[in-house]
Amino acid sequence: MGTARSAGAKMIRTSLAREQPMAAAFKQQAHQLVDDLPDEASWEDLIYQAALHRAIEKGIEQADAGQLIAAEDVLRQLELAA
């Protein structure tokens, strides 16, 4: 699944760089996601890539909207702060 993960990251970077109508971009991204999966990929790999892609897009949208959390707060929430 490591190859599938790197393919998904490549697709996300590529798709974010382009400006297209939303529906056309979505269909193109979905096709690209499937095309970039290795031949031995499973449905689970596809689902993982789709979920990863959406999570990254959502995070970028939140960051663009100023909905950020300081790293120190995240560490504190995870009880990892020193």
C-alpha positions in Angstrom: 0.0 0.0 0.0 3.0 2.3 0.2 3.1 2.9 -3.5 -0.6 3.7 -3.4 0.0 6.3 -0.7 2.7 8.1 -2.7 0.5 8.0 -5.8 -2.3 9.6 -3.9 0.0 12.4 -2.5 1.2 13.1 -6.1 -2.4 13.3 -7.3 -3.4 15.7 -4.6 -0.5 18.1 -5.3 -1.3 17.9 -9.1 -5.1 18.4 -8.6 -4.6 21.4 -6.2 -2.4 23.1 -8.8 -5.1 23.2 -11.4 -8.2 25.3 -11.6 -11.2 23.6 -13.2 -15.0 23.5 -12.7 -15.6 21.5 -9.6 -17.5 18.5 -11.1 -15.0 18.1 -14.0 -12.1 18.3 -11.6 -13.7 15.8 -9.2 -14.2 13.3 -12.0 -10.6 13.8 -13.3 -9.2 13.4 -9.8 -11.2 10.2 -9.3 -9.9 8.8 -12.6 -6.3 9.8 -11.8 -6.6 8.2 -8.3 -7.6 4.9 -9.9 -5.0 5.2 -12.7 -2.2 5.8 -10.2 -3.0 2.8 -8.0 -0.7 -0.2 -8.6 -2.2 -3.2 -10.5 -2.4 -5.2 -7.3 -4.3 -2.5 -5.4 -7.4 -3.5 -3.5 -10.7 -1.8 -2.8 -9.3 -0.9 0.6 -6.4 0.9 -1.1 -8.8 2.8 -3.2 -11.0 3.8 -0.2 -7.9 4.7 1.8 -6.7 7.0 -1.1 -10.1 8.6 -1.5 -10.3 9.3 2.3 -6.8 10.6 2.4 -7.4 12.9 -0.5 -10.6 14.3 1.1 -8.9 14.8 4.5 -6.1 16.7 2.9 -8.4 18.9 0.9 -10.5 19.6 4.0 -7.4 20.5 6.0 -6.3 22.9 3.3 -9.8 24.5 3.1 -9.7 24.9 6.9 -6.3 26.4 6.9 -7.3 28.8 4.1 -10.3 29.9 6.2 -7.9 30.6 9.2 -9.2 27.6 11.2 -5.8 26.7 12.6 -4.7 25.1 15.8 -1.2 25.9 17.2 1.2 23.0 17.4 1.5 23.4 21.1 -2.3 23.0 21.6 -2.3 19.8 19.5 0.6 18.4 21.6 -1.2 19.3 24.8 -4.5 17.7 23.5 -2.5 14.6 22.7 -0.8 14.8 26.1 2.6 14.9 24.3 3.7 18.4 25.5 6.9 18.5 27.5 
